[in-house]
Every structure is written in structure tokens, then in C-alpha cells.
Amino acid sequence: MKARLNLTIEDSLLEGVKNYAEKQHRSVSDLVESYFETLTKPSKRKNILNLVEKLDKPGIPAEADLKDLYYKENAKKYGF
């Protein structure tokens, strides 16, 4: 069941939100509801850090000089 909610925001902001909603083929209510869902249910939201942590870790020591390793690898690749 849906409930009504009254919001008070600046006129200029409301115009921008209406324009954005129209371009996205969504209603302002739908945008607000989606935003509130991200605030109240963060576990369902995909966080880029969570995705990165799931990636396989390369066998590079944490203290390694990545710039130096990059140049050495390219030198091998191109025969320098």
C-alpha cells in the first residue's frame, strides 16, 4: 500500500527534478521512493568497494612499487 508524503523544496530544485524525471521516463515519486530505499536498505545496494573486494587478488606484495613493476613488465613485453 502506498502512502502520501508532502515535501517542501526550493522551486528551482523541483523544476530540475521534474526535468530529470521526465528524461528518465520516471515520476518524481518513483525517484524519491528509489532514493529512500537506498538509504534504508544499504545491503541491497551494490557498493563498488564490495565488488572490488570480490575480485581475485594479484600476487603482488603490498609494499611493491607498482610503477617500477609496470615499466619492467613492458620492457620484457617489448624486448627492451
Backbone hydrogen bonds in HBPLUS format (Angstrom, degrees):
<---DONOR---> <-ACCEPTOR-->    atom                        ^
c    i                          cat <-CA-CA->   ^        H-A-AA   ^      H-
h    n   atom  resd res      DA  || num        DHA   H-A  angle D-A-AA Bond
n    s   type  num  typ     dist DA aas  dist angle  dist       angle   num
A0014-LEU N   A0010-GLU O   2.97 MM   4  6.28 159.7  2.01 154.6 160.8     1
A0015-GLU N   A0011-ASP O   2.97 MM   4  6.27 157.8  2.02 153.4 158.5     2
A0016-GLY N   A0012-SER O   3.15 MM   4  6.38 157.8  2.20 141.6 147.4     3
A0017-VAL N   A0013-LEU O   2.88 MM   4  6.16 156.5  1.93 152.9 159.8     4
A0018-LYS N   A0014-LEU O   2.87 MM   4  6.08 160.7  1.90 152.4 157.5     5
A0019-ASN N   A0015-GLU O   2.97 MM   4  6.19 159.4  2.01 148.2 153.7     6
A0020-TYR N   A0016-GLY O   2.94 MM   4  6.15 160.1  1.98 146.9 152.6     7
A0021-ALA N   A0017-VAL O   2.83 MM   4  6.02 166.8  1.84 154.8 158.4     8
A0022-GLU N   A0018-LYS O   2.95 MM   4  6.11 158.1  2.00 147.2 153.0     9
A0023-LYS N   A0019-ASN O   3.04 MM   4  6.30 160.4  2.08 149.4 154.3    10
A0024-GLN N   A0020-TYR O   3.00 MM   4  6.25 142.5  2.14 146.6 157.5    11
A0026-ARG N   A0021-ALA O   2.89 MM   5  4.99 177.4  1.89 148.9 149.8    12
A0025-HIS N   A0022-GLU O   3.08 MM   3  4.94 156.3  2.14 100.4 107.6    13
A0031-LEU N   A0027-SER O   3.06 MM   4  6.43 155.4  2.12 147.3 153.6    14
A0032-VAL N   A0028-VAL O   2.93 MM   4  6.22 164.2  1.96 157.4 161.2    15
A0033-GLU N   A0029-SER O   2.87 MM   4  6.04 163.8  1.89 150.5 155.4    16
A0034-SER N   A0030-ASP O   2.92 MM   4  6.05 160.7  1.95 147.6 152.8    17
A0035-TYR N   A0031-LEU O   2.95 MM   4  6.15 157.9  2.00 147.4 153.7    18
A0036-PHE N   A0032-VAL O   2.90 MM   4  6.14 163.6  1.93 154.3 158.6    19
A0037-GLU N   A0033-GLU O   2.97 MM   4  6.21 147.4  2.08 144.4 153.4    20
A0038-THR N   A0034-SER O   3.13 MM   4  6.49 150.1  2.23 144.9 151.9    21
A0038-THR N   A0035-TYR O   3.09 MM   3  5.21 118.3  2.49  97.0 111.6    22
A0039-LEU N   A0035-TYR O   3.12 MM   4  6.48 143.3  2.26 144.8 155.3    23
A0040-THR N   A0036-PHE O   3.00 MM   4  6.21 151.9  2.08 148.4 155.3    24
A0041-LYS N   A0037-GLU O   2.84 MM   4  5.64 141.0  1.99 148.4 156.0    25
A0044-LYS N   A0041-LYS O   3.20 MM   3  5.90 150.3  2.30 118.7 125.1    26
A0045-ARG N   A0042-PRO O   3.13 MM   3  5.14 139.6  2.30  98.0 109.6    27
A0050-ASN N   A0047-ASN O   3.01 MM   3  5.32 122.7  2.35 105.2 119.2    28
A0051-LEU N   A0047-ASN O   3.16 MM   4  6.55 153.8  2.23 151.2 158.9    29
A0052-VAL N   A0048-ILE O   2.93 MM   4  6.15 158.7  1.97 150.3 155.8    30
A0053-GLU N   A0049-LEU O   3.01 MM   4  6.16 157.9  2.06 146.2 151.7    31
A0054-LYS N   A0051-LEU O   3.17 MM   3  5.31 139.2  2.35  99.0 110.1    32
A0055-LEU N   A0052-VAL O   3.07 MM   3  5.40 154.4  2.14 109.3 117.1    33
A0064-ALA N   A0061-PRO O   3.07 MM   3  5.33 165.2  2.09 114.8 118.3    34
A0069-LEU N   A0065-ASP O   2.99 MM   4  6.31 163.1  2.02 156.3 161.6    35
A0070-TYR N   A0066-LEU O   2.91 MM   4  6.04 153.7  1.98 145.2 152.2    36
A0071-TYR N   A0067-LYS O   3.09 MM   4  6.41 164.1  2.12 151.7 154.5    37
A0072-LYS N   A0068-ASP O   2.96 MM   4  6.18 161.4  1.99 153.4 158.9    38
A0073-GLU N   A0069-LEU O   2.92 MM   4  6.04 159.6  1.96 148.4 153.9    39
A0074-ASN N   A0070-TYR O   3.00 MM   4  6.25 159.6  2.04 151.2 156.7    40
A0075-ALA N   A0071-TYR O   2.93 MM   4  6.06 150.0  2.02 143.8 152.4    41
A0076-LYS N   A0072-LYS O   3.05 MM   4  6.34 154.6  2.12 146.6 152.4    42
A0077-LYS N   A0073-GLU O   2.96 MM   4  6.16 159.3  2.00 145.5 151.8    43
A0078-TYR N   A0074-ASN O   2.93 MM   4  6.03 156.6  1.99 150.4 154.7    44
A0079-GLY N   A0075-ALA O   2.89 MM   4  5.68 105.4  2.46 135.3 150.1    45
A0080-PHE N   A0075-ALA O   2.79 MM   5  4.70 151.4  1.87 139.9 144.3    46
A0079-GLY N   A0076-LYS O   3.37 MM   3  5.12 160.0  2.41  96.5 102.3    47
